[in-house]
Every structure is written in C-alpha cells, then in structure tokens.
C-alpha cells in the first residue's frame, strides 16, 4: 500500500552520531543545541525570530496570547483543519467564529473573514490546508484595514512560498509543526516564527514558566503565567540534521504535486485545486475534489493506494462549534475533497501508478 503519510528520518550514518553526542553529553534539556536549531531555522525562513516549542499546538497557543486573545474574545478561524488549530483557541476560553472556505482551494475565504469581523474579534487564524497557501495578499489587506493580527498555521506548508518568499515571512506569527508525519519532524515539536523582537522575548518567557533563562534562576521573579512548552536538545539535534536535507525533501513533494496537476488536467471526474496567483504549494498532501468519494477511496485501496479526506471538519465537534455558522462552500468542498499520496516516499513509478488508477475511474 502506498501510504498517505510517512515519517522521514535522515540516513542513520548522519543522524545517529549527532544524537549520541547529545544523549551522552550530560545535558539533554533545552540548551545551546536548541539555540543553534533556532538560528538555523531563522536562516531557512529568512525573516523574524524562531521560538522552538514542544508542539505546533504550543506555538499556536503562545501566538494567541501574544496577539492579546483573552476569555470570551472571538477568533476567526477555519473549520477545515486539524483539530489543534481550534483547540488552541479554546485553551484561552475564547470563542471560534468560522469563516467559510474558498471552494477553489479549501483555504479560508477573505470575503467571508471580513463578514465575520466584529467588535469582539481579537485575531484571525488562517491555515495552509494540506500545504496550499492561503490568499496572503487579501488577508494582509484585511489585517491592515481592521488592525487585527493574523496567526498563520503553517503546520502543513513548510516549503511553500508566496511571491517567492518562504512561508513564515508574511504575518506577525507563523506556527510550524514538526510532529511525526510533517515534511520535517523532530519526532515531536514546533516553532513559532515571530516578527516583533519584543514579542519574541515575551514568547521565551511564556514557553518556560515565566522564567527568564538569560539570568540566574535565583534572580528571577515570575510576574506572569508561563508554560512548559520548551524544546529539548535531543529534538533540536534531529531538527538540525533534518534541515540539511529539507529542501530536497520538500522538492520531491512539489515535483509530485506538479506531476499530478499535469497528469490529471482535463479529467472530467477530477476537480483540481486552483492555486492563488504567485503562490507555490508545498503539497504535504495532494488535494482534489471528486464525486462519489467513498467509491474513489475504495477503488484506490483495491489498487494499493491510500486515499482519504483525513480530517474531520472542526465544526462537527460540539466543543469547537460556538456559533453554528453556515458554511455553504465548505459543505460542498468537504463532501468531495480527498487526498492522495504526494510526499518524499512517492517514487516516479508510484505516482504513475496512482494517476493511472485515477484515470481508470471508480
């Protein structure tokens, strides 16, 4: 079976010696190796400050706090995402107001975001679902027009670009996930990319109990709530070695995605995603829309290919549905959306097998 997702690890001859150094160094908690990883990731993104954390969810939680979200505030978000995107909002006892998606992409629709904005709106969360970049330009204009900060959930989109710039450069806060099956994994972990230097310094307090690690612990005075969200040297070491090959790994996904775009174009049974101008998807998954999705998934499985819609739309969870918003475009998109394997493990032979299976029908 060609899997839909798969964890990547560098060659053991490169990774294991580095891990052994750290594991037997006598210091495996947050230390110099974490700082080294943060510096390397900042260079990769090309903008802002990298704050390592123990999960993408922690990155989102800190971003929401930095954005000023408090209990009973409203945060505009999307229901088409993995649950942690919106769980992070509920961690602050804020309310989620869902904007509808753009049927062409599955990404949140800027026009719907604007309709949702009201006096209680404190932040906007946008998601590059499956690695498809959001409409960055229009969302930036909305943020400026209403003076509302945007938190970019880029858990699926490491390697995507807009206007030639890497994801992580376009909004005040960008949350990355390095969970097991993402483009790059540190086994578990994440990074919050923060543009503002002062907010980055506050973020460092938030991730470690409110304690300033730059001064002696006995000299510290905790004056605000913090959390145990830090990354350790072991995860950071894996991340550093992963960064050595991340461009070649993400390139494989992009090459496979573009292959599918070309091979499936013109198939009347497949509705392809229409990407926004000047955007370059990361293709963590390859997303398309089909009729009779259950039949499609069963037909692919019969030929050894994993296919799935993967995520449950978040407004179907009672805990994550504060306003019972009408989302007509999502209703249609969600009934038809399906993902096929697209990552680094999909060989040229595999992708040919997959497209042939689709062309045969279901």
C-alpha positions as CSV (number, residue, x, y, z in Angstrom):
1,X,0.0,0.0,0.0
2,X,1.4,3.4,-0.9
3,X,0.8,5.4,2.3
4,X,-0.8,8.8,2.5
5,X,1.7,10.0,5.1
6,X,5.1,8.7,6.2
7,X,7.7,9.9,8.7
8,X,11.1,10.9,7.2
9,X,14.4,10.4,9.0
10,X,17.9,11.3,7.7
11,X,20.3,8.5,7.0
12,X,21.4,6.9,10.3
13,X,25.0,7.4,9.4
14,X,24.4,11.1,9.6
15,X,21.8,11.3,12.4
16,X,22.9,8.8,15.0
17,X,26.4,10.2,15.7
18,X,24.9,13.6,16.3
19,X,22.3,12.1,18.6
20,X,24.9,10.1,20.5
21,X,26.9,13.2,21.2
22,X,23.9,14.9,22.7
23,X,22.4,11.9,24.5
24,X,25.7,11.3,26.3
25,X,26.8,14.9,26.7
26,X,25.3,15.1,30.2
27,X,22.8,17.8,29.1
28,X,19.8,16.9,27.1
29,X,17.3,19.6,28.2
30,X,16.9,23.0,26.5
31,X,20.3,24.4,25.8
32,X,22.8,25.5,23.2
33,X,21.6,22.9,20.7
34,X,18.1,24.4,20.8
35,X,19.5,27.9,20.1
36,X,21.6,26.5,17.3
37,X,18.4,25.0,15.7
38,X,16.5,28.2,16.1
39,X,19.3,30.2,14.3
40,X,19.4,27.6,11.5
41,X,15.6,27.8,11.1
42,X,15.6,31.6,11.0
43,X,18.2,31.4,8.2
44,X,16.0,28.9,6.3
45,X,12.8,31.1,6.6
46,X,14.7,34.3,6.0
47,X,12.7,36.5,8.4
48,X,11.8,37.0,12.0
49,X,12.7,35.1,15.2
50,X,12.3,31.3,15.7
51,X,10.9,30.3,19.0
52,X,11.2,26.5,19.4
53,X,8.4,24.7,21.3
54,X,7.3,21.2,22.0
55,X,4.4,21.1,19.5
56,X,2.7,23.1,16.9
57,X,-0.2,23.5,19.3
58,X,2.0,25.2,21.8
59,X,3.2,27.5,19.0
60,X,-0.5,28.5,18.3
61,X,-1.3,28.9,22.0
62,X,1.6,31.3,22.5
63,X,0.8,33.2,19.3
64,X,-2.8,33.7,20.5
65,X,-1.6,35.0,23.9
66,X,0.9,37.4,22.1
67,X,-2.0,38.6,19.9
68,X,-3.9,39.6,23.0
69,X,-6.7,37.0,22.9
70,X,-8.5,36.5,26.2
71,X,-11.6,34.8,27.6
72,X,-14.8,35.5,25.6
73,X,-12.9,37.2,22.8
74,X,-13.6,36.0,19.3
75,X,-11.1,34.5,16.9
76,X,-12.0,34.0,13.3
77,X,-10.7,30.6,12.0
78,X,-11.5,27.8,9.6
79,X,-13.3,24.6,10.2
80,X,-11.2,22.8,7.5
81,X,-8.1,22.0,9.5
82,X,-6.7,19.5,12.1
83,X,-8.4,20.0,15.5
84,X,-5.4,21.5,17.3
85,X,-5.8,24.7,15.3
86,X,-9.0,25.5,17.1
87,X,-8.3,23.6,20.3
88,X,-5.6,26.2,20.9
89,X,-8.3,29.0,20.7
90,X,-10.4,27.2,23.3
91,X,-7.4,26.8,25.6
92,X,-7.8,30.6,26.2
93,X,-11.6,30.3,26.6
94,X,-12.1,32.4,23.6
95,X,-14.9,31.7,21.0
96,X,-14.3,30.5,17.5
97,X,-16.2,32.2,14.7
98,X,-15.8,30.2,11.4
99,X,-15.3,31.9,8.1
100,X,-16.2,29.9,5.0
101,X,-13.7,28.4,2.6
102,X,-12.9,29.3,-0.9
103,X,-14.3,26.4,-2.9
104,X,-11.5,26.6,-5.4
105,X,-8.8,26.0,-2.8
106,X,-10.3,24.8,0.5
107,X,-8.5,27.7,2.2
108,X,-10.3,30.3,4.3
109,X,-12.1,32.9,2.1
110,X,-11.0,36.5,2.8
111,X,-14.5,37.8,1.9
112,X,-16.0,35.5,4.5
113,X,-13.4,36.6,7.0
114,X,-14.5,40.2,6.5
115,X,-18.1,39.4,7.1
116,X,-17.2,37.7,10.4
117,X,-15.3,40.6,11.8
118,X,-17.0,42.4,14.7
119,X,-16.1,44.4,17.8
120,X,-15.2,41.2,19.7
121,X,-12.7,39.9,17.0
122,X,-9.2,39.8,18.5
123,X,-7.3,37.7,16.0
124,X,-7.6,35.8,12.7
125,X,-6.2,32.3,12.2
126,X,-5.5,31.1,8.7
127,X,-4.4,27.6,7.6
128,X,-2.5,26.5,4.5
129,X,-4.6,23.3,4.4
130,X,-2.7,20.3,3.0
131,X,0.1,22.7,2.0
132,X,-2.0,25.0,-0.2
133,X,-1.1,28.7,0.6
134,X,-3.9,31.0,1.6
135,X,-4.7,34.2,-0.2
136,X,-1.9,36.0,1.5
137,X,-2.3,39.4,-0.2
138,X,-6.0,39.7,0.5
139,X,-5.7,38.6,4.1
140,X,-2.8,41.1,4.7
141,X,-5.1,43.8,3.4
142,X,-7.9,42.8,5.8
143,X,-5.4,42.7,8.7
144,X,-4.3,46.3,7.9
145,X,-7.8,47.6,7.3
146,X,-9.2,46.4,10.6
147,X,-5.9,46.3,12.7
148,X,-6.4,42.7,13.6
149,X,-3.4,40.4,13.9
150,X,-3.1,37.2,11.8
151,X,-1.8,34.0,13.1
152,X,-0.7,31.7,10.3
153,X,-1.0,28.0,10.9
154,X,1.7,26.6,8.6
155,X,1.7,23.1,10.0
156,X,1.1,21.6,6.6
157,X,3.1,24.1,4.5
158,X,6.8,24.0,5.3
159,X,8.4,24.7,1.9
160,X,5.5,26.7,0.4
161,X,6.1,30.2,-0.9
162,X,4.2,33.4,-1.7
163,X,5.8,36.0,-4.0
164,X,8.9,33.9,-3.9
165,X,9.3,34.2,-0.1
166,X,9.1,31.3,2.3
167,X,6.2,30.7,4.5
168,X,6.9,32.3,7.8
169,X,7.6,35.8,6.4
170,X,4.1,37.1,5.7
171,X,2.3,37.5,9.0
172,X,3.2,38.5,12.6
173,X,3.0,34.9,13.9
174,X,3.5,31.7,12.0
175,X,3.2,28.3,13.7
176,X,5.1,25.3,12.3
177,X,4.6,21.7,13.4
178,X,7.4,19.1,13.5
179,X,5.1,16.3,14.5
180,X,5.9,12.8,13.3
181,X,4.3,12.9,9.8
182,X,5.0,16.5,8.7
183,X,7.5,17.4,6.0
184,X,10.1,17.7,8.7
185,X,9.9,16.0,12.0
186,X,11.8,16.3,15.3
187,X,9.7,13.4,16.5
188,X,7.5,16.0,18.1
189,X,7.9,19.7,18.3
190,X,7.3,23.0,16.6
191,X,8.4,26.6,16.0
192,X,6.6,29.9,16.3
193,X,8.1,32.4,13.9
194,X,7.6,35.9,15.4
195,X,8.3,39.1,13.6
196,X,8.4,41.5,16.5
197,X,11.6,41.3,18.7
198,X,9.8,42.3,22.0
199,X,7.1,39.8,21.5
200,X,9.7,37.1,20.8
201,X,11.3,37.9,24.1
202,X,7.9,37.6,25.8
203,X,7.4,34.3,24.0
204,X,10.5,32.9,25.6
205,X,9.0,33.6,29.0
206,X,5.7,32.1,28.0
207,X,7.3,28.8,26.9
208,X,9.2,28.3,30.2
209,X,7.0,29.0,33.3
210,X,7.6,32.8,33.0
211,X,11.2,32.3,33.9
212,X,13.9,34.3,32.2
213,X,16.6,31.7,31.3
214,X,19.1,34.5,30.4
215,X,19.6,35.3,34.1
216,X,20.2,33.2,37.2
217,X,17.2,31.3,38.3
218,X,17.5,32.6,41.8
219,X,17.4,36.1,40.5
220,X,14.1,35.5,38.6
221,X,10.8,37.0,39.6
222,X,7.8,35.3,37.8
223,X,5.2,38.0,37.2
224,X,3.0,36.3,34.6
225,X,1.8,32.8,33.7
226,X,4.1,30.6,31.6
227,X,4.1,27.0,30.5
228,X,6.3,24.0,30.0
229,X,6.4,24.3,26.2
230,X,10.2,24.3,25.5
231,X,12.0,22.0,23.1
232,X,15.0,19.9,24.3
233,X,18.4,19.4,22.8
234,X,17.5,15.9,21.5
235,X,14.6,17.1,19.4
236,X,16.7,20.1,18.3
237,X,19.5,17.8,17.1
238,X,17.1,15.9,15.0
239,X,15.8,19.2,13.6
240,X,19.3,20.4,12.7
241,X,20.1,17.2,10.8
242,X,16.7,17.3,9.1
243,X,17.4,20.9,7.9
244,X,20.3,19.7,5.9
245,X,18.0,17.8,3.5
246,X,14.7,19.7,3.9
247,X,15.0,21.5,0.5
248,X,15.4,18.2,-1.3
249,X,12.6,16.5,0.7
250,X,10.1,19.3,0.0
251,X,11.2,19.5,-3.6
252,X,10.1,15.9,-4.0
253,X,6.6,16.7,-2.8
254,X,6.4,19.7,-5.0
255,X,7.6,17.7,-8.1
256,X,5.0,15.1,-7.4
257,X,2.2,17.7,-6.9
258,X,3.0,19.4,-10.2
259,X,3.1,16.0,-11.9
260,X,-0.4,15.3,-10.7
261,X,-1.6,18.7,-11.8
262,X,-0.4,18.0,-15.3
263,X,-1.4,14.3,-15.5
264,X,-4.9,14.9,-14.2
265,X,-5.7,18.1,-16.0
266,X,-8.7,17.5,-18.3
267,X,-10.1,14.5,-16.4
268,X,-13.8,15.3,-16.2
269,X,-14.1,13.3,-13.0
270,X,-11.5,15.3,-11.1
271,X,-11.8,18.9,-10.0
272,X,-8.3,20.2,-9.4
273,X,-7.3,22.9,-6.9
274,X,-6.9,26.4,-8.3
275,X,-4.0,28.0,-6.5
276,X,-3.7,31.7,-5.8
277,X,-1.6,33.9,-8.0
278,X,2.1,34.0,-7.0
279,X,1.7,31.1,-4.6
280,X,3.7,27.9,-4.6
281,X,2.1,25.0,-2.7
282,X,4.2,22.6,-0.5
283,X,1.9,19.6,-1.4
284,X,2.1,18.0,2.1
285,X,-0.9,16.1,0.6
286,X,-2.3,16.3,-2.9
287,X,-5.9,17.5,-2.6
288,X,-8.6,17.3,-5.2
289,X,-12.4,17.0,-5.4
290,X,-14.2,14.0,-6.8
291,X,-17.8,12.8,-7.0
292,X,-18.6,9.5,-5.1
293,X,-15.6,9.9,-2.8
294,X,-16.3,6.6,-0.9
295,X,-16.1,4.7,-4.2
296,X,-13.0,6.6,-5.1
297,X,-11.3,5.7,-1.8
298,X,-12.3,2.0,-2.2
299,X,-11.1,1.9,-5.8
300,X,-7.7,3.3,-4.8
301,X,-7.4,0.9,-1.9
302,X,-8.1,-2.1,-4.2
303,X,-5.0,-1.0,-6.2
304,X,-2.8,-0.5,-3.2
305,X,-3.1,3.3,-2.8
306,X,-4.1,5.1,0.3
307,X,-6.6,7.9,-0.1
308,X,-8.7,9.8,2.5
309,X,-10.3,13.1,3.4
310,X,-8.1,12.7,6.6
311,X,-9.5,15.4,8.8
312,X,-13.0,15.9,10.3
313,X,-14.3,19.4,9.7
314,X,-14.0,21.0,13.1
315,X,-17.5,22.5,13.3
316,X,-18.8,18.9,13.6
317,X,-17.2,18.8,17.1
318,X,-19.7,20.2,19.6
319,X,-16.9,21.7,21.7
320,X,-15.5,23.6,18.7
321,X,-18.8,24.9,17.3
322,X,-19.7,28.1,19.3
323,X,-21.9,29.9,16.7
324,X,-23.3,27.2,14.4
325,X,-22.1,29.2,11.4
326,X,-23.5,28.4,8.0
327,X,-20.6,27.4,5.7
328,X,-22.1,26.6,2.3
329,X,-18.8,26.4,0.3
330,X,-17.3,24.1,2.9
331,X,-20.4,21.9,2.8
332,X,-19.8,21.2,-0.9
333,X,-16.0,21.1,-0.7
334,X,-15.9,18.7,2.3
335,X,-18.2,16.2,0.5
336,X,-15.9,16.0,-2.5
337,X,-12.3,16.6,-1.1
338,X,-9.9,13.7,-1.0
339,X,-6.1,13.4,-0.6
340,X,-3.7,11.1,-2.4
341,X,0.0,10.3,-1.5
342,X,2.4,13.1,-2.6
343,X,5.4,13.1,-0.3
344,X,9.1,12.2,-0.5
345,X,8.3,8.5,-0.5
346,X,6.2,8.6,-3.7
347,X,8.5,7.5,-6.5
348,X,8.1,8.3,-10.2
349,X,6.8,4.8,-10.6
350,X,4.4,5.2,-7.7
351,X,2.9,8.5,-9.0
352,X,2.4,6.9,-12.4
353,X,0.6,4.0,-10.8
354,X,-1.6,6.5,-8.9
355,X,-2.5,8.6,-11.9
356,X,-3.2,5.5,-14.0
357,X,-5.6,4.2,-11.3
358,X,-7.4,7.5,-11.2
359,X,-7.7,7.7,-15.0
360,X,-9.3,4.2,-15.0
361,X,-12.2,5.6,-12.9
362,X,-14.1,4.4,-9.9
